[in-house]
Structure formats: structure tokens, C-alpha cells
Amino acid sequence: MSYALRIAAMAAVLAVVACTPKPPPGVDAELLAQEIGNAVGSDSTCVLFAKAGGNGEVVHRYGTHLTCGRTLPSCEGGSVTAADMLKRAAKGEVLSLSCDTVVEDARTVGWVTGPVAQTGPAKDLVYVAVMEGDRALPGREIRTRLEAAFRVAKL
């Protein structure tokens, strides 16, 4: 990777990290953003974190407000936002969903909800991840990649 490309990639990671709530104590926000970006990052990716058993209030975010605020098909009928799905995650729902968003353009959406970790600084956190677009991954693939990213980021 060229030096200029590395600088641009780091600037993108810092831009995502700069405007988000802080992760739990002991978690490196830059490393977490980098690992999520490496695993499932794109302009259409949003990952929100909340306290398990809570009301779904966002405690940390990967992705822009615009990306995370979009209303998308739930893949269960109807439309939802990432915040809606985060409330379900906070109540203990574990989902891996995928469906078409716009058939004629071959766009899809993938949703994942679940606990972040069994132990460590994020053991009381849950997450929702969503990708939408012509390159969106299926929910199961998003989960697999994020679980690996969370381990590397020491969640």
C-alpha cells in the first residue's frame, strides 16, 4: 500500500472515530474502527453498540449518522433503522438476515444483531450491523467477519 493511500485510510478511520461515542474503557476506538473497516467496511456499513438489557441507547457507533439513520427493509416485512434493530439486540435477539432492497438494481441488505463478547471489556454490549447496496454481504457473513474483528480489537 502506498504512503498516500495509507494516510487516506487512516484519515478515514479517524473521521469515523472522531464523532462517535467512546467505546468501553480498555477498548481502543481506533483499532476497533480499523478492524470493523477491514472486515465489513464500506460507505454502506453501520455498526451500533448498546448495553445488553438496556433501552438500545447507542454507546458507540461505526459509520456516519446518515448511513446509520437510513430506513431499510427489515427482511421480516416492513422497514426499520439500525436504531430499531439495536433495541431488539438489547432485548437479547440474535438475528442474521438478508434480503433484496431494490431488485432491479440487484441491491441487498444484510442485518446482524447479537452480543459482542462473552468476556472482556465488551461483555455487557450488544450490536447491530447493517450493510446495504450492490456489494452488501449476507447477514451470516457479516456476523462471521465481525466476530473475528471484535476478537482482534480485544473486545
C-alpha angles and dihedrals in degrees: 000000000000121000092246091050091050091051091049092049092049091048089053092050091048091049091055092046097044097068101038132094112264120265121238118296111279094031118111105225093201093051091047092050091046093050094046089048092050092047104043107346121148137126087272098053125107127175119182127186129203139167114276110249091017132112095272096262109164112249096173136009138198112194135034126296088247094052093044093045098056120119109231138170111283092214085231097072125290131033132284143174127234088255090057091052092046089060088056090049090051088056090055103263114151112199139170109184137165134177145145119282100183112009098194092056094041091239120157139182128219122197129190130178130175148102117314099218144346094225138010133054094321098047091116095049132097128191145201122206126188134181124183131182144062090307099040115138123232115261095253091054092048089053093049093049095044094049088056091046091050090053092050090048087053096241 
